[in-house]
Amino acid sequence: MRLQDLRLAVLTRAPRPNVWDLIALILVIGAMVLIVYGGKQTTLPLSALDVSPVSLDPANLPFYALRTTLRMLLAIACSTVFTFIYAAVAAKSRRAEMVLIPLLDILQSVPILGFLTFTVVFFLNLFPGRVLGAELACVFAIFTSQAWNMTFSMYQSLRNVPKDLDEASKSFHLSGWQRFWRLDVPFAMPGLIWNAMMSMSGGWFFVVASEAITVGNTTVTLPGVGSYVALAIEKRDLAAIGYAIFTMLLVIIVYDQLLFRPIVAWADKFRFEQTASGDAPTSWMLDLFRRTRALRALTLPFAALNRAFSNLSAEWPRALRPSSKPGAPPSRLIDALWFAIIGIATGYAAYKAYYYLSANLQLSDVYEAVLGGFATLLRVITLIALATLIWVPIGVWIGLRPRIAERVQPLAQFLAAFPANLAFPVFVLWIVHYGLNSNIWLSPLMILGTQWYILFNVIAGASAFPSDLREAAASLHLTGWRWWIKVILPGIFPYYVTGAITASGGSWNASIVAEVASWGDTHLSATGLGAYIAKATEDGDFPRVVLGIAIMCIMVTLFNRLFWRPLYAFGERRLRLG
């Protein structure tokens, strides 16, 4: 009888579903149905793509939008996993940092066409004759446009954890694993979320190139908004481009309301401050799930599992642990061996590249590519400077006002997602009609999608700026230029540098698309490394593609090492909170 009474008591105390449970259940089931339906399409044979080719009929756009969105969501999930692993290792191991951060500079500068050239055959052979192989190749290409800035953001946050929080974690005797999940990840969360939004939009920017995959003489065109836009540009159909823009706007509003805005509102609790925030962000979706009863009860086992996971008393491997003696110098012998390994690997890679290129190209080809690289570098420097002057004040103004940020958030994501290809009709017709110089007037296309890295990171920095410091500045009557120089610019500086690095690398990447513009039979080209690589790719000239990518990687890495990294170190040393 006692057992029956216990069961009856549990049943009577169990939370009863309410109307919010019903609404949330409908949303969850609807999302699961869409995911299953979209995933089922990836199991079809490749021949199915020829049976149902991409059409400009706007009735197909909802299906195309679903396929593109699922690819981007899978890519953002992979980018998040990559970010947590790569950024943690780079931030916690000095020797790993020597390799991983320069490698990250190189990876963000490799054009998406370069990744497609080397990876498409692998994924197609992984699932021969199936759509899944082409889908994975597309997802990987989108991943390469999303992962790098998220990784830079988390690396910057892990390197700038306030000293008082660091000392508190030590006084509580947290293990390396507990410190990572209780301190490092929560502190990095606000900036990481804004960069995830930027990455999602960055995926839209390159989705046109990633959904039309060419292998030799074979072209695989996956159904999606990107391939729809590519076909509309080829057919010079302005109405179809308008339909595509409207579809993108609707999709961005949907995933902003259902995904990103709830995450931003939830992550507000991780802000580093000692006084309560005056105006916290809100989300109707988050409020809806908080009002549910049965669904919240169903999540209790997952919450318990999450607590057990983050409370594991595990230490990082010895290579990722700081020295037990704070003042102990690093081992010179191990450092010497590590530098030797890096030098040998780098020398071997350089030798193989030289051997391959010298057998196929002349010195004049190298001169042409380097000259184009300097032309692109000049454009990148000019555009980043202009974007800084425009978007830093705007980003600070938005970030300090959560209510404004809520309204601007979907608009900023839409503008960041706007592919440069959609601006081709306006730019090409304008340049041809007025006889303008392509070297100057095609340049804005490079920054069209990458300037938002600066805006999103500045918004993230201003949003995470402690309210108590703002109140202290107000009590000291710091206003005008003194407030900018003494208060907010030092506070957002690490975030700005992260955004500027990724915007710079993204601009180099975007030059492949921006320095060569087409509208129907009209083709325009600017002098630059992007146009050099684009032409070599179109001609199938693999040696020149390799040469162009190699020079782009070298120039981006040197520019980051000589300019951005010193600024990054200055921010860590002089402008760190706490």
Secondary structure, DSSP 4 states (H G I P E B T S, - for coil): -HHHHHHHHHHHHSPPP-HHHHHHHHHHHHHHHHHHHHHHGGGSBTHHHHHS-----GGGHHHHHHHHHHHHHHHHHHHHHHHHHHHHHHHH-HHHHHHHHHHHHHHHHS-HHHHHHHHHHHHHHHSTTBHHHHHHHHHHHHHHHHHHHHHHHHHHHHHT--HHHHHHHHHTT--HHHHIIIIIHHHHHHHHHHHHHHHHHHHHHHHHHHSEEEETTEEEE-SSHHHHHHHHHHHT-HHHHHHHHHHHHHHHHHHIIIIIHHHHHHHGGG---SS--SS----HHHHHHHH-SHHHHHTHHHHHHHHHHHT------GGGSPPSSTTPPPPHHHHHHHHHHHHHHHHHHHHHHHHHHHTT--HHHHHHHHHHHHHHHHHHHHHHHHHHHHHHHHHHHHHT-HHHHHHHHHHHHHHHH--GGGGHHHHHHHHHHHT--HHHHTTHHHHTTTHHHHHHHHHHHHHTS-HHHHHHHHHTT--HHHHIIIIIHHHHHHHHHHHHHHHHHHHHHHHHHHTEEEETTEEEE-SSHHHHHHHHHHHT-HHHHHHHHHHHHHHHHHHIIIIIHHHHHHHHHHS---
